[in-house]
Amino acid sequence: MHSPDGPLLSVRDLHVSFRTEQGTVKAADGVSFDLAEEEVLGIVGESGSGKSVTALAVLGLLPETATVSGEVRFRGRSLLDLPKEEARKLRGSSLAIVFQDALAALNPLHRVGNQVVEAIRVHHPKVSRRDALARTVELFASVGIESPATRVKQYPHELSGGMRQRALIAMAIANDPDVLIADEPTTALDVTTQAQVLEVLKAARQRTRSAMVLITHDLGVVSGVADRVLVMYAGKVVETGTVDAVFDRPEHPYTLGLLRSRPRMERSAARLERIPGQPPSLIDVPPGCSFHPRCRFARVPDPCASEVPELRSTSNPDHVSACHFAAELATSAAPEPPQATFAP
């Protein structure tokens, strides 16, 4: 999937922090990854692991209270150093995002169609409002919204949750972006609607030939949609590789815990395992491996509680893990891979 000319999107050593009265929150701590042309990268992890913050940092959508450092390059061009006006030109055109809460993302005081029209005309001012509205109706039809000519005249509260999510996807692909970031696009939707939204995302990607970063809690979605997966914990990347490699032979205890905590279809399946404890506060992250207080494989105090493990490969250079004992974990009994909840 990786182009010999370099990745489409490259993130290196990305740090994001927020100063609070209680201390400094390290929301993203040295995150690095590449995204190739037309590739789908799934980012998974518990709430508060830094997934959404990483995406917002890439797009330059974090508030001014955030301190961001590192390197983000799109087609070789540095994004963190761009003037605000240049960054605005890229957002919504070359880089787009589908937010997880469609009702909050859409302006309740404006008709849904007008909001998509605005997204088109901001980047293509020579397009007339009439043509932009016609394009919006076409987009609504392409994402499966019934009676699109009627729906464009409605307000967000008049649409169902699934329709609002489809409208957001239509807005995101309106200008044929090169990179589409989907941040928990199926949150709070029923299972049937989730499958429909994921099918719409697939069709949207095929239509625009865009690469996608899919942020989700659902490992089944990642299994069915993504080419590669990146697992985050406490603001750090703890494991990354192809979906098959990571899910078939996880090399980090946290990934293993996520896989074993998934419900299984078989009635005879054993009781679900759980990851003990709670994710750490990002103000006071444990020393050494941040997962060690919850890890049943941890050896304390050394090295797990004293040395921060680096991302490294055991046998496959495209599969790396930040665990002191990744090689031992790779030889242990692997869990059953998650069943894909969406087939590409």
Protein Blocks (a to p, Z undefined) as FASTA:
>chain_A
ZZfkbpfbdcehiacddddfkbccdfbghiacdddehiacddeddehilpmmmmmmmnop
acfkbccedjddeehiafklpcfklmmmmnoplpccddfblmlmpcfkbcfklmmmmmmm
mmmmmbcfklmmmmmmmmmmmnopahkllmmmpcfklpcfklmmmmmmmmmmmnopabdc
dehklgoiafklmmmmmmmmmmmmmmnopacddddfblklmmmmmmbdcddeehiafbdc
dfklmmmmccbfklmmmmmmpccfblkbccddddehjdddfklgcehjfklmmpckbccf
bfklmpccddddfklmkbccddfklmmmmmmccddddddfbdZZ
